[in-house]
């Protein structure tokens, strides 16, 4: 339960960060058959499918290392469903946002994977 709360907290921080950077949040927590995209946001002509990883600090490995090949595959398949349902034909980006709660650091990795 605690991990879910931390994750939701990180997603809220990431959404606020994206809004401040000029993104429009289209959806949060989009699910389809075992896949989930934390945030779907648009800036200009690009829709970003964003995975948020929240950690207390950066003392071990970067939070983004938790987004392995299998997680990337699930995100891309789920994004295909969203694209189809919304008849979207523009540019896409698969991003990761790392949120570190101890020092309030946010790191946005654009085009983190393809």
Secondary structure per residue as TSV (DSSP state, phi and psi in degrees):
chain	resnum	aa	ss	phi	psi
A	1	X	-	360.0	-42.0
A	2	X	H	-60.9	-41.3
A	3	X	H	-61.4	-39.2
A	4	X	H	-64.8	-40.4
A	5	X	H	-64.9	-42.6
A	6	X	H	-62.7	-42.8
A	7	X	H	-61.6	-45.2
A	8	X	H	-62.9	-40.4
A	9	X	H	-60.5	-46.9
A	10	X	H	-61.9	-39.5
A	11	X	H	-64.8	-37.6
A	12	X	H	-65.3	-44.9
A	13	X	H	-61.0	-43.5
A	14	X	H	-64.2	-41.9
A	15	X	H	-63.2	-43.2
A	16	X	H	-62.3	-41.8
A	17	X	H	-59.7	-46.6
A	18	X	H	-63.2	-43.0
A	19	X	H	-58.0	-43.4
A	20	X	H	-64.4	-25.6
A	21	X	T	-89.7	6.4
A	22	X	T	94.4	10.4
A	23	X	-	-86.1	149.0
A	24	X	E	-101.7	125.8
A	25	X	E	-79.9	118.6
A	26	X	E	-89.6	-41.7
A	27	X	E	-155.4	155.3
A	28	X	E	-128.8	140.1
A	29	X	E	64.1	42.5
A	30	X	E	-73.1	122.6
A	31	X	E	-114.5	146.3
A	32	X	E	-159.8	117.3
A	33	X	T	40.0	61.0
A	34	X	T	85.5	-6.0
A	35	X	E	-107.6	149.8
A	36	X	E	-143.3	143.3
A	37	X	E	-118.5	123.7
A	38	X	E	-63.8	-49.0
A	39	X	E	-140.4	135.7
A	40	X	E	-117.0	120.6
A	41	X	E	-135.7	153.0
A	42	X	E	-122.2	138.3
A	43	X	E	-138.7	118.7
A	44	X	T	64.4	-129.3
A	45	X	T	-100.1	19.2
A	46	X	E	-121.0	133.1
A	47	X	E	-101.3	127.6
A	48	X	E	-103.8	129.3
A	49	X	E	-100.0	113.0
A	50	X	E	-113.5	126.3
A	51	X	E	-99.2	128.1
A	52	X	E	-107.4	130.3
A	53	X	E	-122.8	123.7
A	54	X	E	-113.8	132.0
A	55	X	E	-137.3	160.2
A	56	X	S	-69.4	-44.7
A	57	X	-	-151.0	179.7
A	58	X	S	-103.7	24.5
A	59	X	S	-72.7	-19.9
A	60	X	S	-106.3	-106.8
A	61	X	S	-107.7	156.2
A	62	X	-	-57.4	143.2
A	63	X	G	-57.8	-30.7
A	64	X	G	-63.5	-20.9
A	65	X	G	-66.5	-14.5
A	66	X	G	-77.0	-5.7
A	67	X	-	-99.5	81.3
A	68	X	-	-80.3	-176.7
A	69	X	H	-57.3	-42.7
A	70	X	H	-65.9	-42.6
A	71	X	H	-63.7	-41.8
A	72	X	H	-60.2	-43.8
A	73	X	H	-60.1	-44.8
A	74	X	H	-64.0	-40.5
A	75	X	H	-63.6	-44.2
A	76	X	H	-65.2	-40.6
A	77	X	H	-65.3	-40.5
A	78	X	H	-66.9	-38.4
A	79	X	H	-61.8	-38.8
A	80	X	H	-59.4	-39.2
A	81	X	H	-64.1	-47.0
A	82	X	H	-60.9	-44.5
A	83	X	H	-59.5	-44.9
A	84	X	H	-65.2	-47.3
A	85	X	H	-62.1	-33.6
A	86	X	T	-98.8	3.3
A	87	X	T	48.8	45.5
A	88	X	-	-88.8	135.1
A	89	X	-	-130.9	15.7
A	90	X	S	-91.3	-162.7
A	91	X	E	-72.5	148.5
A	92	X	E	-129.8	157.3
A	93	X	E	-141.3	139.3
A	94	X	E	-108.3	107.7
A	95	X	E	-112.5	159.6
A	96	X	E	-127.0	136.2
A	97	X	E	-117.2	123.5
A	98	X	E	-95.6	130.0
A	99	X	E	-120.0	123.9
A	100	X	E	-114.0	114.7
A	101	X	T	-75.4	-32.4
A	102	X	T	-61.0	-47.9
A	103	X	T	-109.4	8.7
A	104	X	T	58.3	35.5
A	105	X	E	-86.4	138.4
A	106	X	E	-126.8	130.0
A	107	X	E	-125.7	118.7
A	108	X	E	-101.7	115.5
A	109	X	E	-104.2	102.6
A	110	X	T	-79.4	146.8
A	111	X	T	50.1	47.6
A	112	X	-	-66.1	-29.1
A	113	X	-	-156.1	162.9
A	114	X	-	-132.4	360.0
